[in-house]
């Protein structure tokens, strides 16, 4: 066996961080905020060997990241990516999961938020998990811009109030790491920390996670990062989409205070997943040519959640009523069918 990137000499500067996480059941511990920030900074600057990176990511995956570790990783990434500070945006929306069972109804919700004056910046990644429909592939069908750089983001936000930028475009090292999903066979902490990045310092932040246990760590990490208004849910498929077939616990930060808000089930029985994704059928629901009980309620419920996060509705009932009105008043002429 031939090892790549073999290191000879004194102990590698990154070795202490691997040792902290991997020193056995009684000897290991979590990283502090400062340690996590320094460690991720080294990773992003390419100062870590491949074998060290693999060990580091998988030790974190087995242990599960603490809020302090997540916040430290995000802080290092925000230092590294140096996003511009002169691009105005209202809402940060992360999209890293892809959909497997249901259409990406949350994109209709975002489309209506934008149509009603909300400037939305979305960031995400695609292709890291097989058999999923990714946001980046659907946006062009909806006439929503996928940008190449920050200049494109600014132009898109100024003209359309929406912009999507792939992770690989604004932080290439994280883009490479998230692609290791199919190499490792497991998601890494990158899937978690990317959702917390808020690159443009939006005053309101939406997040979704796969597993309920991550809700609290995301909420706490957001608080450590100084986010004053945010919301994290267990989203359908891991995307920011309220599943109307189940209860939805929103772990929120409201003007700096941590709050929990439970939203009720909207249907007594679960709906069957889609057998396949057909974009013509998806768009037909927007145009009012086809009805879709689950999808239409998912759109309304997701808008309502966003309105509460944006502090544009003082109750769930008000948020749902506003969301239903937006859905009914949508411009049904757009988008057109894909050809």
C-alpha positions, 0 to 999 in steps of 0.5 A: 500500500502506498500512502499519499501525502506522507508527512515526515519530521516533527508532529504535524500542526494539525495532529493535535486536533485529530488527537483531541477528537480521537484519543479514546472513549475517556481521553477524547473531547469536543473542540472549543470554539477557538480550536474549531475555528483554527482547525477549520481555517487550516483545512480551508487553507490547504494546510492539512493532509488528506488522511488527516482530513478524512480522520477529522471529518469522520471523527466529528461525524461519529461524535456529532458536532457541538454548537461551539464546534459548528460556530467555530467552523462557520466563523473560520469559513466566513473569514476565509470566503470573504463575501462582500458586505455591500449586497443587501438581502433580507433572508438567507436560505440554504439548500443542500439536501435535494428532494427524494420523495416530494417535489421541491415545493419550497421553491414556489414558496421562495418565488412568492416571497420574492414576488412580495418584496423579500430579497432572498439569497440562496446557497447550496450544493448539488450532486453529492447524494445519488437519487435526489433532485437538487435545487440548482437543477430546478431553478432554471426551469422556474426562471430563477437565476443560478449565479457564477460569482458575487457580481452576478449575485448582486445583479440578480438581487437588484433586478429579481430580488433573488440569487442562488450561488453554489457553495463551490463558487464562493468557498471551493474547499467546502465544495470539494469536501461536501462532494466526499459524501460518495467517497466516505459513504456518509455525510460530513460536518460540512453538510451541517455547517454550510447551512449556517454560513449566512454569507451576506449577513442577512438579518433573517436566516432559515435553516433545515436539518435531516434529523430532529436532534440537530435542531437544538445544535443549529439554534445554539450555534446560530446564537453563538454566531450572533444571529438575532433572527433565525429559524431551524426545522426538520424540513422535508427531505432536509430542505426548508419545507414544512411537511404538512403531514406532520407536526413541525417544531421551529427552533427560533431566535427572535430578536436574540431570544431563543424560542420554540414554536410548534406548528400543527399537522395539517392533514390526518394521513400521510400522502404518498411520495411521488413515483417520479419527478415530472417538471411539466406536472410540477409547473402545472400546479403553479399555473393552476392547471393541476391540483396537488393537495400536499404540494399546495399546502406545503407551499402555503405552510412554508411561506407561513413559516418564513413570514413568522421568521421575517416578523411579518405575521404576529401569529400562526393564523395570520401567517397562514392567512397571508400565505394562502392569499399570496398563493391564490394571487400568484402570477399563474402565467409564469413559469412556462413549461420547460422545453 
